[in-house]
């Protein structure tokens, strides 16, 4: 499903608007500051019909086989240093301009 989500968002937004996308985003100490919220904004801009669930140690939803089976996409923000302090603001501002 990850490939399909990527392809729908990048190539044909018509399909993206036709179905509900259920996304789980990790929010916890292993994600960068404001990155989970920025990823949620990016999903909302790309897929108008999206249901966001935050999961992690301090969230109501925990990450396990059962909860993962209920979503179409899982994102754990963070990574190898490609993040900059401006990334959350850039994503939010770019998406904000696209909303009607």
Secondary structure, 3 states (H helix, E strand, C coil): CHHHHHHHHHHCHHHHHHCCEEEEEECCCCCCCCHHHHHHHHHHHHCCCEEEEEECCCCCECCCHHHHCCCCEEECCCCCCCCCCCHHHHHHHHHHHHCC
